């Protein structure tokens, strides 16, 4: 890098070569004009070569970033003009992404439109870039023309069809990101992608520290003082307009891929924020989730038909199982066979193309690490999401103003915050109510690892108990939960939990501890009685205390 600063520094380099322009100017501030002039001359000699491949030279990205961040903005304006059509080729590096952010921040409205148009066909890939996705966040915060942002960026981001090329392919003059976007990512993959999901969550919830890393929030905050001078709209207005434009697209995408999103922690965050932040009609999302539940009533995710036969491995003759008497362990261990009448009803014409596509999609999801077989009430990721949806929402620190229907009055707008939740929680419980005693037994047999399942029911009960007393749906939910548990022997469940705890304690005692563990003692003053703190109640124990 020192060769860019002038002959003096090219010859007399630092021993480790780590001297940066910032550190150099701090020690020799009087040489800033000379150094920046040499740096600009070196950059111009390279950038003015039309055949030069800017994408494949990260060291040049560093030099450009140092120049535009330290030079006077009036002098750097023409550099921005030179770079505006080439930003898509360099934002795969950290310095390249910072250059793009600075260019968008200082560009004129006309140049900003030109920059957005240069992203056409690459938005999917940009959103999946470790550093490139931050450029989209800057677009959302710096560009006043929310119409072109929503039509050119958000619409393409949430569109299932996109260019198969990305910043990094040979078409865009860089080979770095070829493997990351050899083909257009599906919407499901985008919403579950570590970086692309941040883009969607930023639209929904702004600079929420719960989803956005601290360094990204710090970078965006560092540009606030300049942004107030280069933009006309206030942040709240711009955010509301973007949210209003993207809301229908987000709801449609989440509803279409609810099954995959529920089984992924990142995808679950998108579902939760979509339902809680978009105070418009989200029934398509809640209905999509509810439709998945009847097919996932047992831990194996096996579909329950109206008539089912459970074949026992130890007996040749099959016996028809009654749902009330069949334990959850039996459901998981036995094989499920549909009766002939059910098979006839479900018979469809064989379609080879659909069959191959279905197998390909299933293999693809398995390769991505998604567990598509287990029940939504057992899968660790989906239990977390369902608990968030039926329970009290824990919001992080956000700068986003929630989107509410503009035609609604203030009172109804306030009440619409969780308008969907009571009905969703009630409908969700109705689907599992016939098997509720079985689920209680299932949770009791392993209260530690199956706490996610129990927490769903705990959240249902607590939300219904603390809901507005005018909501009859919530009041009825508690009654139905208690009624479904009338045949449950709670003493037996407590003994089952105690046996599971004892077995776990015995297992832990036999294992060799990696390091000495200390027991926390309770006591505030000398001479006071100390005792080991008791472990907190398991979720299933809390649920039993509520129901009994």
Buried (B, 14 or more C-beta within 10 A) or exposed (E): BBBBBBEEBEEEEEEEEEBBBEEBBEEEEEBBEEBBEBBBEBBEEBBEEEEBEBBBBBEBBBBBBBBBBBBEBEEBBEBBBBBBEBBBBBBBBBBBBBBBBBBBBBBEBEBBBBBBEBBEBBBBBBBBBBBBBBBBBBBBBBBBBBEBBBEBBBBBBBBEEBBBBBBBBEBBBBEBBBEBBEEBBBBBBBBBBEBBBBBBBBBBBBBBEEBBEEEBBEBBEEBEEBBEEBBEBEBEEBBBBBBBBBBBBBBBBBBBBBBBBBBBEBBBBBBBBBBBBBBBEBBBBBEBBBEBBEEBBBBBBBBBBEEBBBBBEEEEEEEEBEEEEBBBEBBBEBEBBBBEEBEEEEEEEEEEEEEEEEEEBEEEBEEEEBBBBBBBBBBEBBBBBBBBBBBEBEBEEBBBBBBBEEEBEEEEBEBBBBBBBBBBBBBBBBBBBEBBBBBBBBBBBBBEEBBBBBBBBBBBBBBBEEBEEEBEBBBBBBEBBEEBBEEBEBEEBBEBBEEBBEEBEEEEEEEEEEEEEEEEEEEEEEEEEEEEEEEEEBBBBBBBEBBE
